[in-house]
Amino acid sequence: MSFPVIPTRKAGFERLRKFLPNSGHRYAKNRNKDYGPDNRENVSLLSGHIRHRLILEKEILSIVLGHYSQSTAEKFIQELFWRGYFKGFLEQHPTIWTAYRRDVSALTTTLDNKDDLARFYYQAVNGETDISCFNSWAHELVETGYLHNHVRMWFASIWIFTLKLPWQLGADFFYRHLVDGDPASNTLSWRWVGGLHTSGKSYLARPSNIERYTDARFAPYGQLTTNSSPLEEDEYYPISKIPATSKKVNPEVVGLLITEEEGYSEDLFKDLEPTAGIALLTTHARSPQPIGIHAKAFSKYAFHDSISRAVNHFKCTLGGPFELDEWGTVLLKFAREHGVQTIATAYAPVGPVAEKLSDARSYLAKHGIALYERQRAYDLLTWPYAKRGFFSLKKKIPDILKRL
Ligand SMILES: Cc1cc2nc3c(=O)[nH]c(=O)nc-3n(C[C@H](O)[C@H](O)[C@H](O)COP(=O)(O)OP(=O)(O)OC[C@H]3O[C@@H](n4cnc5c(N)ncnc54)[C@H](O)[C@@H]3O)c2cc1C
């Protein structure tokens, strides 16, 4: 079964219009229900589009608030801001990501040993445990590229506390398969379930809660642990400053780099006239393990949509998408071929794109090519309020909405 909303900007807006009547009180009442993959009318299903920025949070907020008052759509608006919260938090604690990448790498290597960890891990990801709801969700994730939010919470909780598997491998399993796979929302949600985000507070999946919110499709009584003592870790993650907005750039001598962090370049760079463009994909860099077919297909299709809109708008040639491990050489070749001294791209928050850019930046600089990264106003307004809890950002939402 493929993901039901086509990864284009147009299809995203069509989905939003269809979902709009359900974004008010009905969302607040029904959003936690998982009716199964054939009935997703109670949620927007827009996370993949939002993650690839085919549609902007600002655009969604504007359409929803054109239909409902802020108080009626309060819950949906808050959920949208949860994404900005996680992005901002990881931006200020980038070593959480570095540590996660390190651990996934090390744990993946140990999976080659035929020991208990490997056995239990493969039972979990292949949906072959003794817990039928968990098995069904493992299959659903691989077969559709999506899980309902409540299921993601139950799944992560069972993975960590009942199956006692390392949270990093569970996060990696999600990240490899979700069409909305996001370094911030995914890594920090897994840490939240395990009790590492809000210290001392973890999330326990309860059979009665699962029975109630799946309309009794599942009722795993006697199969789940009742103990969710929060995980512990020794690491310290220092706070980093959110980077300042980029300086101005000469609009005529730039090349454009499209990445998975921005699917609406013709808007972000509307004042520029790029001579040429290049699109570089990073789906393969999500994990040392193979990436799910739906996650791969979604990113690729979304990229084709971004590229064709950018080509139409900027009237320039655009190469790619290319999936490369090292970006410096190809970007230098691109700059030389098209005679550009500056490559403009969307600011990449913590994740694979930022990793690739960080390596390429100094290499390009050595050859006289500058990288110009531009941030979205929504991120600049939202991220600074991403503190230990969501509350600091939540209370700023009315103010941010006014400023947007
Ligand atoms: C363990 C775990 C892992 C997750 N991994 C990801 C991930 O990789 N990428 C991702 O986008 N979301 C992730 N989420 C958050 C959430 O589950 C999805 O955003 C949501 O289920 C997507 O479905 P939807 O678009 O129908 O959401 P809706 O309910 O329609 O919400 C609208 C939008 O708000 C945002 N949103 C809603 N809930 C959350 C949330 N709890 N955290 C962050 N943003 C939210 C999303 O952009 C979503 O599209 C994860 C949650 C958990 C518990």
The ligand as an SDF file (V2000), in Angstrom:
LIG
                    3D

 53 58  0  0  0  0  0  0  0  0999 V2000
    8.3000    8.0400   18.5680 C   0  0  0  0  0  0  0  0  0  0  0  0
    7.8080    9.1280   17.6470 C   0  0  0  0  0  0  0  0  0  0  0  0
    8.5040    9.4070   16.4760 C   0  0  0  0  0  0  0  0  0  0  0  0
    8.0670   10.4390   15.6280 C   0  0  0  0  0  0  0  0  0  0  0  0
    8.7870   10.7060   14.4870 N   0  0  0  0  0  0  0  0  0  0  0  0
    8.4040   11.7350   13.6780 C   0  0  0  0  0  0  0  0  0  0  0  0
    9.1420   12.0640   12.5090 C   0  0  0  0  0  0  0  0  0  0  0  0
   10.1650   11.4520   12.1940 O   0  0  0  0  0  0  0  0  0  0  0  0
    8.6840   13.0880   11.7370 N   0  0  0  0  0  0  0  0  0  0  0  0
    7.5610   13.8160   12.0510 C   0  0  0  0  0  0  0  0  0  0  0  0
    7.1820   14.7230   11.2930 O   0  0  0  0  0  0  0  0  0  0  0  0
    6.8700   13.5200   13.1660 N   0  0  0  0  0  0  0  0  0  0  0  0
    7.2430   12.5270   13.9860 C   0  0  0  0  0  0  0  0  0  0  0  0
    6.5180   12.2440   15.1190 N   0  0  0  0  0  0  0  0  0  0  0  0
    5.3910   13.1390   15.4730 C   0  0  0  0  0  0  0  0  0  0  0  0
    4.0090   12.7230   14.9720 C   0  0  0  0  0  0  0  0  0  0  0  0
    3.7760   11.4000   15.2750 O   0  0  0  0  0  0  0  0  0  0  0  0
    3.8080   12.9380   13.4610 C   0  0  0  0  0  0  0  0  0  0  0  0
    4.2020   14.2420   13.0880 O   0  0  0  0  0  0  0  0  0  0  0  0
    2.3280   12.7750   13.1000 C   0  0  0  0  0  0  0  0  0  0  0  0
    1.8490   11.5380   13.5140 O   0  0  0  0  0  0  0  0  0  0  0  0
    2.1720   12.9200   11.5960 C   0  0  0  0  0  0  0  0  0  0  0  0
    0.8460   12.6510   11.1960 O   0  0  0  0  0  0  0  0  0  0  0  0
   -0.0960   13.8170   10.6670 P   0  0  0  0  0  0  0  0  0  0  0  0
    0.5930   14.6210    9.6450 O   0  0  0  0  0  0  0  0  0  0  0  0
   -1.3830   13.1880   10.2640 O   0  0  0  0  0  0  0  0  0  0  0  0
   -0.2730   14.6770   11.9850 O   0  0  0  0  0  0  0  0  0  0  0  0
   -1.4010   15.6940   12.4450 P   0  0  0  0  0  0  0  0  0  0  0  0
   -2.0170   15.1600   13.6900 O   0  0  0  0  0  0  0  0  0  0  0  0
   -2.3240   16.0160   11.3490 O   0  0  0  0  0  0  0  0  0  0  0  0
   -0.5530   16.9750   12.8590 O   0  0  0  0  0  0  0  0  0  0  0  0
   -0.2640   18.0390   11.9330 C   0  0  0  0  0  0  0  0  0  0  0  0
    1.2320   18.2590   11.8510 C   0  0  0  0  0  0  0  0  0  0  0  0
    1.7460   18.7010   13.0950 O   0  0  0  0  0  0  0  0  0  0  0  0
    3.0560   18.1520   13.3110 C   0  0  0  0  0  0  0  0  0  0  0  0
    2.9830   17.2710   14.4850 N   0  0  0  0  0  0  0  0  0  0  0  0
    1.8840   16.6710   14.9890 C   0  0  0  0  0  0  0  0  0  0  0  0
    2.1810   15.9930   16.1140 N   0  0  0  0  0  0  0  0  0  0  0  0
    3.5010   16.1640   16.3120 C   0  0  0  0  0  0  0  0  0  0  0  0
    4.4120   15.7170   17.3090 C   0  0  0  0  0  0  0  0  0  0  0  0
    4.0210   14.9770   18.3540 N   0  0  0  0  0  0  0  0  0  0  0  0
    5.7110   16.0740   17.1920 N   0  0  0  0  0  0  0  0  0  0  0  0
    6.1390   16.8420   16.1510 C   0  0  0  0  0  0  0  0  0  0  0  0
    5.3150   17.3020   15.1930 N   0  0  0  0  0  0  0  0  0  0  0  0
    4.0150   16.9730   15.2710 C   0  0  0  0  0  0  0  0  0  0  0  0
    3.4030   17.3500   12.0510 C   0  0  0  0  0  0  0  0  0  0  0  0
    4.1340   18.1650   11.1690 O   0  0  0  0  0  0  0  0  0  0  0  0
    2.0280   17.0160   11.5000 C   0  0  0  0  0  0  0  0  0  0  0  0
    2.0150   16.7810   10.1120 O   0  0  0  0  0  0  0  0  0  0  0  0
    6.9170   11.2050   15.9750 C   0  0  0  0  0  0  0  0  0  0  0  0
    6.2280   10.9070   17.1560 C   0  0  0  0  0  0  0  0  0  0  0  0
    6.6550    9.8800   17.9700 C   0  0  0  0  0  0  0  0  0  0  0  0
    5.8880    9.5890   19.2270 C   0  0  0  0  0  0  0  0  0  0  0  0
  1  2  1  0
  2  3  1  0
  2 52  2  0
  3  4  2  0
  4  5  1  0
  4 50  1  0
  5  6  2  0
  6  7  1  0
  6 13  1  0
  7  8  2  0
  7  9  1  0
  9 10  1  0
 10 11  2  0
 10 12  1  0
 12 13  2  0
 13 14  1  0
 14 15  1  0
 14 50  1  0
 15 16  1  0
 16 17  1  0
 16 18  1  0
 18 19  1  0
 18 20  1  0
 20 21  1  0
 20 22  1  0
 22 23  1  0
 23 24  1  0
 24 25  2  0
 24 26  1  0
 24 27  1  0
 27 28  1  0
 28 29  2  0
 28 30  1  0
 28 31  1  0
 31 32  1  0
 32 33  1  0
 33 34  1  0
 33 48  1  0
 34 35  1  0
 35 36  1  0
 35 46  1  0
 36 37  1  0
 36 45  1  0
 37 38  2  0
 38 39  1  0
 39 40  1  0
 39 45  2  0
 40 41  1  0
 40 42  2  0
 42 43  1  0
 43 44  2  0
 44 45  1  0
 46 47  1  0
 46 48  1  0
 48 49  1  0
 50 51  2  0
 51 52  1  0
 52 53  1  0
M  END
$$$$
